[in-house]
Amino acid sequence: MKKAILGTVLGAVAALSGTTVMAGGHGEITVGYFLEWPMPFLAAKASGAYDEALGVKVNWVSFDTGTAMSAAMASGDVQLSVSQGVPPFVVAASGGQDIQIVDVAVSYSDNDNCVVNSGLEIDAASAAELAGKKVAVPLGTAAHYGFLRQMDHFGVALGSLTVVDMAPAEGAAALSQGDVDFACGWGGALNTMKESGNVLLTGAEKEALGILVFDVTTAPADYIAENGETVAKFLAVTAEANASWAADGSDEMLAVIAKESGMDVEATAASLSTFKFPTVEEQLSDAWLGGNAAAFMKGVADVFVESGSIDSSLDSYEGTVNLGPLQSAASM
């Protein structure tokens, strides 16, 4: 798995080189995000609110995985990544990449999971029968972490499984075609997976086991240090979009989010119903970035080390959280 994660990152750098906008220092920035991942910020993206608030042109590039986001930030092609999963962030930071978290983008325990082919008739009570099966997992992502924790919970030895590194959409296709026995992913791809099978644990059941699932907005540490006000303005626009959705959640805003995420309105509404968007005040509290996040990341890293996915973890992840821009955004 370690080779696969490293290969994914290096491959993403090669794929992006020369194809994305080199925006730093030229009155433009490039921001990474996910399609089929509906969030309120997409309405602000569509309206041009980010360009107006930041005073620069914001270019948007979509990714399949958070590991690819890390690679793009490492190469300098992307300045900010919205909704990067904590596990891929942890993998990059543990490997020495100097990136930092600037906000909590979304919490979504029910929107990231593993689905077992219905033909196997395997559920939580019979999960031990997964031993010897083939699984599609986007390595180094939140789905990968959840997969590892669930297999540990059910006592399924990782060595008994054939693990194939696949982006969620690819995993969904492989599951429907019977090429894998179960698959892990999120968003629209997870909805597609559920058409072919069943989950082993609900979001609430995962949370009870300490399997949290949340994404963060991230950026290279040097970019944040040199462009703190720009990052703060970006976060302020995001917070305003989240507040608008929480207060209103209008059909008009839903339609815009659906269009921007490449989903139909019904699927978008279904996904958003499982999402939670913490306020700036909540994010700055001890429950999130003010304390718990760093401890949680250490736990994620140690699970990856134990599973052989990465070589080592940092002694502490407190230095990977930068509260400065979010604190500034709170007063904007």
Secondary structure, DSSP 4 states (H G I P E B T S, - for coil): -HHHHHHHHHHHHHHHTTTS---TTTTEEEEEEETT---THHHHHHHTHHHHHHTSEEEEEEES-HHHHHHHHHHTS-SEEEEEEHHHHHHHHHTT--EEEEEEEEE-GGGEEEEEEGGG---GGGGGGGTT-EEEE-TTSHHHHHHHHHHHHHT--GGGSEEEE--HHHHHHHHHTTSSSEEEEEHHHHHHHHTTEEESS-HHHHHHTT---EEEEEEEHHHHHH-HHHHHHHHHHHHHHHHHHHHT--HHHHHHHHHHHT--HHHHHHHHTT-B---HHHHHSTTTTTTHHHHHHHHHHHHHHHHTSSS---S--GGGB--HHHHHHHT-
